[in-house]
C-alpha cells in the first residue's frame, strides 16, 4: 500500500516540473494562447452586440407592426369610401359653353342685319364710294378664286403667321415656323383655342393693309388713296372668307382639337363682330352708340321671349 502511494506521489512530483519546464521552454506557445483567447473574447463581444441589436430591431419592428395593426383595425371598424375626383372632358365644357353662346350669335346677327338694312335703305350706304370699292374688290377676288389657280402658299403663310402673331399676343414664343405648298406648322410655347382658331376669324392681310396705310399716313398724305384702300380691304377680306369656308370642311385639326361645334360658334361670332366693326367704320351714319343701343334692345326682346316661353312651359 505504501509503495503504491509513493509511486503515485513520485509520479506526480515528476509531472509538475515537466509542465513548468514546458511553459518556460516555449514562450511563443504562451503568446499564441493569449492571442487565441483575445480573438475568442472579441468574437464573443461582437456576437453579444449583434444579438442585442437584433433584439432592439425586433422590438422596434414589433412596435411598428402594432401601430399598423391598430390603424388597420380602426379602418376596418370605420370604413371610409375614397372616391376619385370627377373629371369632365374639356370638349364637353366647351360644347355646353357654345350652346349658351348661340343666343348671343342670334342677337348679334339680328342687330347687324338691322343696322346694315337701315344704313343701306334709309341712309343710302350703297351710294358711297367705300361700299362700291369694297364690293368691287370682293367680286374681283371671287372671280379669281373660282376661275384661277388658288394661291395656297399665300394662304398657308398667312395662316401660320396668324398663329404666330396670336402666340406673341398671348405672351408665348415661337421656336419654329414652317410654310410649304402642302401645309405648314408653328412650334410654340403656348397654346389655347384663341391661338388655334385665330386664322379663321382674324383676316391677317386686311389687318396688314390697314396697318401699312396707317403707318404711311404718318409721313405722307394717303387720303387720295382711300378708294384703293377699300378695294384692297375687299380683296383681302374676301380672300380670308373664301379660304376659311374652303378649309373648314377639310377636317382641320385646329377645329377638331378644340371641338368642332365650339370652334364653329366662336368663328361665326368673331367674324360677325369684325363685320359689325367694319360696317360702323364704313358708314358715317352708324355709330358705336347706336349699334350698342340696338344690340341691347334686341337682347331685351330675346329675354322677354325666353321668359314668356318658360312661363308657358310651366303652365
C-alpha positions in Angstrom: 0.0 0.0 0.0 2.8 2.4 0.9 4.8 1.6 -2.2 1.9 2.3 -4.4 1.4 5.6 -2.7 5.0 6.5 -3.1 4.9 5.6 -6.7 1.9 7.8 -7.2 3.5 10.7 -5.4 6.7 10.2 -7.2 4.9 10.3 -10.5 3.0 13.4 -9.5 6.2 15.2 -8.5 7.8 14.3 -11.8 4.8 15.6 -13.9 4.6 19.1 -12.3 8.2 20.1 -13.1 7.8 18.8 -16.7 4.7 21.1 -17.1 6.5 24.1 -15.7 9.6 23.4 -17.9 7.4 23.1 -21.0 5.8 26.5 -20.4 9.2 28.1 -19.7 10.8 26.5 -22.7 8.1 27.6 -25.2 7.1 31.2 -24.6 5.7 31.5 -28.2 3.0 29.0 -27.3 2.0 31.2 -24.4 1.7 34.2 -26.7 -0.4 32.2 -29.2 -2.6 31.0 -26.4 -3.2 34.6 -25.2 -4.0 35.7 -28.8 -6.5 32.9 -29.2 -8.2 33.9 -26.0 -8.3 37.6 -27.2 -9.8 36.5 -30.5 -12.4 34.5 -28.7 -13.2 37.4 -26.5 -13.6 39.8 -29.4 -15.8 37.3 -31.2 -17.9 36.9 -28.1 -18.3 40.6 -27.7 -19.3 41.0 -31.4 -21.9 38.2 -31.1 -23.2 39.9 -28.0 -23.6 43.2 -29.7 -25.2 41.6 -32.7 -27.8 39.8 -30.5 -28.6 43.0 -28.6 -29.0 44.9 -31.9 -31.3 42.2 -33.3 -33.3 42.3 -30.2 -33.7 46.1 -30.5 -34.7 45.8 -34.2 -37.2 43.1 -33.3 -38.7 45.3 -30.6 -38.9 48.3 -33.0 -40.4 46.2 -35.7 -42.9 44.8 -33.4 -43.8 48.3 -32.2 -44.2 49.3 -35.9 -46.4 46.3 -36.6 -48.6 47.2 -33.6 -49.2 50.7 -35.0 -50.1 49.4 -38.4 -52.4 46.8 -36.9 -54.2 49.4 -34.8 -54.7 51.6 -37.9 -55.9 48.6 -39.8 -58.4 47.7 -37.1 -59.7 51.3 -37.0 -60.1 51.3 -40.8 -62.0 48.0 -40.7 -64.3 49.3 -37.9 -64.9 52.6 -39.6 -64.6 52.1 -43.4 -64.4 55.3 -45.4 -65.1 55.2 -49.1 -62.4 57.2 -51.0 -64.0 58.5 -54.2 -61.9 59.6 -57.1 -62.4 63.2 -58.2 -64.9 63.7 -61.1 -63.2 64.7 -64.3 -65.1 66.2 -67.2 -63.5 66.4 -70.7 -62.7 69.9 -71.8 -64.6 69.4 -75.0 -67.8 68.8 -73.1 -67.4 72.0 -71.2 -66.7 73.9 -74.5 -69.8 72.3 -76.1 -72.0 73.4 -73.3 -70.5 76.9 -73.4 -71.1 77.0 -77.2 -74.8 76.2 -76.6 -75.1 79.3 -74.3 -73.3 81.4 -77.0 -76.0 80.6 -79.6 -78.4 83.2 -78.3 -75.6 85.8 -78.4 -74.9 84.8 -82.0 -78.6 85.2 -82.8 -79.0 88.6 -81.2 -75.8 89.9 -82.8 -76.9 88.6 -86.2 -80.2 90.4 -85.9 -78.5 93.6 -84.8 -76.0 93.5 -87.7 -78.6 93.0 -90.4 -80.9 95.6 -88.8 -78.1 98.2 -88.9 -77.0 97.2 -92.4 -80.5 97.4 -93.7 -81.1 100.8 -92.1 -77.8 102.1 -93.4 -78.4 100.7 -96.9 -82.0 101.8 -97.4 -82.5 104.8 -95.2 -79.0 106.2 -95.1 -78.1 105.1 -98.6 -74.9 103.3 -97.7 -74.8 101.7 -101.1 -74.2 105.0 -102.8 -70.9 105.7 -101.0 -67.5 105.1 -102.6 -66.5 103.0 -99.6 -69.2 100.4 -100.3 -68.6 100.2 -104.0 -64.9 99.9 -103.9 -65.1 97.3 -101.1 -67.7 95.3 -103.1 -65.6 95.7 -106.3 -62.5 94.2 -104.6 -64.6 91.3 -103.1 -66.1 90.5 -106.5 -62.7 90.5 -108.2 -61.4 88.1 -105.7 -64.4 85.8 -106.1 -63.7 85.6 -109.8 -60.0 84.8 -109.2 -60.8 82.2 -106.5 -63.2 80.2 -108.7 -61.5 80.9 -112.1 -57.8 80.8 -111.4 -55.3 78.6 -109.6 -55.7 79.2 -105.9 -52.6 80.7 -104.2 -52.3 78.0 -101.5 -48.8 79.1 -100.4 -50.0 82.7 -99.7 -52.9 81.3 -97.6 -50.7 78.9 -95.7 -48.2 81.7 -94.9 -51.0 84.0 -93.7 -52.5 81.1 -91.7 -49.3 80.3 -89.8 -48.4 83.9 -89.4 -51.7 84.5 -87.7 -50.9 81.6 -85.3 -47.5 83.1 -84.5 -49.0 86.6 -84.1 -51.6 85.4 -81.6 -48.9 83.4 -79.7 -46.9 86.6 -79.3 -50.1 88.5 -78.2 -50.7 85.8 -75.6 -47.1 86.1 -74.2 -45.7 82.9 -75.8 -42.7 82.3 -78.1 -42.4 80.7 -81.5 -39.4 78.4 -81.9 -40.2 77.1 -85.4 -42.1 78.5 -88.4 -42.6 76.3 -91.4 -44.6 77.0 -94.6 -44.9 74.9 -97.7 -47.4 74.2 -100.6 -48.5 71.1 -98.7 -49.1 72.9 -95.4 -47.3 74.4 -92.5 -46.9 74.5 -88.8 -45.5 76.5 -85.9 -43.8 75.2 -82.8 -44.8 77.4 -79.8 -44.6 77.6 -76.0 -48.2 78.5 -75.6 -51.5 77.1 -77.0 -55.2 77.8 -76.4 -58.3 77.9 -78.5 -57.8 81.6 -79.4 -54.4 80.8 -81.0 -55.8 77.7 -82.7 -58.9 79.4 -84.2 -57.4 82.8 -84.9 -56.7 82.2 -88.6 -60.4 81.6 -89.2 -61.7 84.9 -87.8 -58.6 87.2 -88.0 -58.1 88.5 -91.6 -54.3 88.9 -91.4 -53.9 90.5 -94.8 -56.7 93.0 -94.2 -55.1 94.0 -90.9 -51.7 94.3 -92.5 -53.3 96.6 -95.2 -54.8 98.9 -92.6 -51.6 98.9 -90.6 -49.5 99.8 -93.7 -52.0 102.5 -94.7 -51.9 104.0 -91.2 -48.1 103.9 -91.0 -47.7 105.6 -94.4 -50.3 108.3 -93.5 -47.9 109.4 -90.7 -45.4 110.6 -93.3 -47.4 111.3 -96.5 -51.0 112.3 -97.4 -52.8 109.0 -98.0 -56.3 110.5 -98.4 -56.2 110.3 -102.2 -55.6 106.6 -101.9 -58.7 105.9 -99.8 -60.6 104.2 -102.7 -57.6 101.9 -103.2 -57.6 101.1 -99.5 -61.3 99.9 -99.6 -60.7 97.9 -102.7 -57.7 96.1 -101.2 -59.6 95.5 -98.0 -62.4 94.0 -100.1 -60.0 91.7 -101.8 -58.2 90.6 -98.7 -61.3 90.1 -96.6 -62.9 88.0 -99.4 -59.6 86.1 -99.6 -59.9 85.4 -95.8 -63.7 84.4 -96.1 -63.4 82.1 -99.1 -60.3 80.2 -97.9 -61.8 79.8 -94.4 -65.0 78.4 -95.9 -63.0 76.2 -98.2 -60.7 74.8 -95.4 -63.1 74.3 -92.6 -64.8 71.2 -94.1 -61.4 69.6 -94.6 -61.1 68.1 -91.1 -58.8 70.7 -89.8 -57.0 69.8 -86.5 -57.4 73.4 -85.3 -61.1 72.8 -85.1 -61.3 69.1 -84.1 -58.8 69.6 -81.2 -61.0 72.3 -79.7 -64.3 70.7 -80.5 -65.9 71.2 -83.9 -69.2 72.7 -82.6 -67.4 75.1 -80.2 -65.0 76.1 -82.9 -67.7 76.9 -85.5 -69.6 79.0 -82.9 -66.5 81.0 -82.0 -65.5 81.5 -85.6 -69.0 82.7 -86.6 -69.3 85.0 -83.6 -65.9 86.6 -84.1 -66.4 87.1 -87.9 -69.7 88.7 -87.2 -68.1 91.1 -84.7 -65.5 92.0 -87.3 -68.1 92.7 -89.9 -70.0 94.8 -87.4 -66.9 96.9 -86.7 -66.2 97.3 -90.4 -69.9 98.4 -91.0 -69.6 101.0 -88.3 -66.3 102.4 -89.7 -67.5 102.4 -93.3 -70.8 104.1 -92.6 -70.7 107.6 -91.1 -74.4 107.4 -90.2 -73.8 104.4 -87.9 -72.1 105.0 -84.6 -70.9 102.6 -81.9 -73.5 104.1 -79.5 -76.4 103.4 -82.0 -75.2 99.9 -82.7 -74.8 99.0 -79.0 -78.3 100.5 -78.3 -79.8 98.3 -81.0 -77.9 95.3 -79.5 -79.3 95.9 -76.0 -82.8 96.4 -77.4 -82.7 93.1 -79.3 -81.2 91.4 -76.3 -84.1 92.6 -74.1 -86.6 91.4 -76.7 -85.0 88.0 -76.7 -85.0 87.8 -72.9 -88.8 88.7 -72.9 -89.5 86.0 -75.5 -87.5 83.5 -73.5 -89.3 84.4 -70.2 -92.7 84.0 -71.9 -91.7 80.7 -73.3 -90.7 79.5 -69.9 -93.9 80.6 -68.3 -95.9 78.8 -71.0 -93.9 75.7 -70.4 -94.5 75.9 -66.6 -98.3 76.1 -67.1 
